[in-house]
Amino acid sequence: MRKYAENYFQRLNSVFLGKSVRGALSALRQCVRGNIVTMFALALPGLLAAVGVASDYAILEMKRSSLQAAADSAALAAAKELSISSSTDFTVTNVAKNYVSVELTSTDGAAVSTVTVNRKEGSVAVALSESWTPFFAQFISSGITPIKVQATAKLAGSTNICVLSLSSVGIGGIMMTSNSTVTANGCGLYANSTDKQAIVVATSSKIISPLICSGGGATNVGGTTSTAILTDCPKTPDPLAARPAPKYGACDYTNTKITSGSVTLTPGVYCGGVEVSGTANVTFDAGTYVIKDGLFNVKNTASIKGKNVAFYLTGFPTFLFFTNDATIDLSGAESGDMAGLLFFEDRATGILNVHDISASHANNLTGTIYMPKGNLLVHPAATVGQNSAYTAIVVNRLIVDQGPSLTLNTNYSATQVPVPSGIQATATVVLAN
């Protein structure tokens, strides 16, 4: 009986104990559920904020990427304008702004663009800023808006040739004396001489060009340059070395001299040279003129003009001699053996030839002046080339002496005179950042 009683109470205790544990477990589960709900409720705003911030940053990166692409395109397009002599800072800036307006279609906020043109370095910087107010991210960092990007593009590699001095030795392949100015718009000046004074810039003289390159050294004694002169440059080959000289026959005209009136000359072989003086006005019909064994001399207040013309200088003494108050208005050959050339000096000519341009109104010399053995002297009264669409000078030496102003343009599309191969470089524009 006692043993039976003990077993009974054990089973009874077990039943009550089991019920207590189950109850406790049930209560525990209810409590945990309540805590989870409470914790989730407390955490929900933070979770939503995190999702919102992530969404804001995704939108931010999308906007930044779009702005950067627009800035890159605008800078590249605008930098290409720098190689065109007729371009101004205003037109370059407008090109950049137009690209921005085409590239961006955002309605969230207008992009503000700032364009900086640096002609000295041949670069254009485009900065864009867009005001945008994120919903969440602004509470984390106020610096997240406005969104700002910048792109800088610059001309790289070789540039168009405005002056090439072919002399490989000696000082002054390009010589600038006091108060003289050379302005090379969108093109470079090159001197092949390896002498330590291959380029000389004297007192108060000035060179304005995106590239000035010496095969040797350079001397600057009180002048100014728009960019630093590069030294030890590799030799620039003669771009017209393979161009054949024009064929010609016997003399068509001899010792041609015109002192007054209006006269029209026709293409042919002019032996003994051509002299235009006094008050004469001479028009050269289209074609090739061979000036043989005499000067091409224009002086006093005489004027000459011609379109689609080229002059081949051969024999001795055969020089250009444009002086006094003369007016020169010439555009080079548009086709044929002399295409792209205005003056072509016989390669057999001696290196002592000096061609003189000191006329006060040599306003238009469109085309290429090619004197591989001769020297070109531009001096005091001359104001040369400012009305030319383009002028390229390939000579043994260039001397700009005692005060003239020589302007060399590269507005190739403004004329029917083609640019000889090797004179015009393929524009290379790269992003600098």
Beta strands, then each sheet from edge to edge (+ up, - down):
strand 1: 111-118
strand 2: 123-130
strand 3: 147-155
strand 4: 160-165
strand 5: 174-176
strand 6: 181-184
strand 7: 187-191
strand 8: 199-201
strand 9: 206-208
strand 10: 211-214
strand 11: 218-220
strand 12: 224-225
strand 13: 253-258
strand 14: 262-265
strand 15: 268-276
strand 16: 281-284
strand 17: 287-292
strand 18: 296-298
strand 19: 303-306
strand 20: 309-314
strand 21: 320-322
strand 22: 327-331
strand 23: 341-345
strand 24: 354-357
strand 25: 361-378
strand 26: 383-384
strand 27: 391-400
strand 28: 405-408
strand 29: 429-431
sheet 1: 1+ 2- 3+ 29-
sheet 2: 10+ 7+ 4+ 27+ 5+ 8+ 11+
sheet 3: 10+ 7+ 4+ 27+ 25+ 22+ 19+ 16+ 14+
sheet 4: 10+ 7+ 4+ 27+ 25+ 23+ 20+ 17+ 15+ 13+
sheet 5: 10+ 7+ 4+ 27+ 25+ 24+ 21+ 18+
sheet 6: 12+ 9+ 6+ 28+ 26+
end
